[in-house]
Amino acid sequence: MEREPGDQRRAALRASDADREQLVETLRQHHADGRLTLEELTERTGRAYTARTLGDLDALATDLPPLHPPAGSREAAPAPA
């Protein structure tokens, strides 16, 4: 299966500190939910902080499901009618 051109471009973009922190927070939540062991969290966190591209970061979470926003967050709330 080949990646779409947009996916390849995104994967090649340089990751920011905020991108790294966001992924680390996601990994922490997966650890708290029991999907990652402490050893896996530690290893992936280290790799996240040294990631250079968004593709490097994406590769650290390919085996994890997307997180749902917490109940009561702005993203989860329906738009007012």
BELVEN-V957176 format. One record per residue. PSI is psi in whole degrees, 0 to 359 (* if undefined). Layout:
<<PSI> <PSI>>
This chain:
<<127> <150> <150> <152> <322> <324> <320> <320> <314> <317> <332> <348> <145> <136> <144> <169> <321> <322> <316> <314> <320> <316> <318> <319> <321> <316> <320> <320> <320> <324> <314> <329> <356> <11> <337> <140> <167> <320> <317> <318> <313> <315> <314> <324> <315> <317> <325> <317> <343> <0> <140> <329> <164> <329> <322> <318> <315> <323> <338> <351> <15> <335> <11> <141> <158> <146> <144> <143> <147> <148> <137> <357> <163> <324> <327> <340> <137> <153> <142> <146> <*>>
